[in-house]
């Protein structure tokens, strides 16, 4: 009697797997896509932070303006990580007031994102911003 029951269940496992396989593929694809997105986003955040820090500690008498150093450092960090700006992407750097007379440098990166597998919708662009207080408040112009 057990062998008869097994004979009738033999095809049921294949049917159950066929029903669940697309769901498992979508879930796995979603995990991979979002992991890739967050990994790339963390890289862009680190590039903005590195650029803002480089601009914040620059000695403007010797190294150039804080904004030029921040922009160059940000571009260098993106290139080193294998990311490149597309035609619509940009790195914008400016000085901002923190209040109380203190100035800071703000680096904003707008970069395109292409999904790894594309099974789950992800954002098309990543826009990140980093702000660091300028250490040399007297020579803080970006002009």
Steps between C-alpha positions, in 0.01 A plus 500: 500500500790738569646439155165584336482830693857589399424428137213752508715771671794471261378777265362721777846609614593615150176698471555663841854596404379640166251717687751628755806544275394839348428639847838384629678648197324836549584506871864413434518755220353766726754428772786515250373820333444687825832379642676631191310830523591555864862401440531750215318765703744454787787548254348827375443620858864424585618692192294805599626479858864465388466796265339721765767407753781574252347841430442571868863452603664661197766765555379753243836679491668194348245253370231709326144583594303265724244443224755406233675259736167347608383455140830339394507271803138393446563423132813305595308293757225419249752401234697284744183312591413436136205740479470768233268794453260476207392792281237608755717437806688768683711584801403833650710665769422820688551670832202531734444687823453293815383794704700690756743611228639153430528377145490148367563332168219301341563231240203359311525212252228414251585174323304249291431153633446194284349196666704182495219263402199728468249258647387744769448877446784712637567875474658626177720759670689537824530847651713532814627799693776547757573811706822565695595808702792690347803508724647813336210743542699801374582361154170328432410644160431268212532766233 
